Amino acid sequence: MNSQSFAGLLGAIVASIVMVVAIAYGPIGQFGKPAKPASIQQPAPGLQPVPAAPAPRGPVIREVPN
């Protein structure tokens, strides 16, 4: 067995492992995966969102005439 045939065999093994992992973790729809609920969370009625505090501002540098 020369080095080229050994490299081809090793490449085929690595490629098959990569394909199995890609199929196992890839986005193939709902095949073998539980269905996700399609509910949208609604905020509780009557609660108003609290406005965020304004971002802190740095010092104001003004030009002073000499």
Stockholm file with secondary structure:
# STOCKHOLM 1.0

chainA/1-66         MNSQSFAGLLGAIVASIVMVVAIAYGPIGQFGKPAKPASIQQPAPGLQPVPAAPAPRGPVIREVPN
#=GR chainA/1-66 SS CCHHHHHHHHHHHHHHHHHHHHHHHSCCTTTTSCCCCCCCCCCCTTCCCCCCCCCCCCCCCCCCCC
#=GC SS_cons        CCHHHHHHHHHHHHHHHHHHHHHHHSCCTTTTSCCCCCCCCCCCTTCCCCCCCCCCCCCCCCCCCC
//
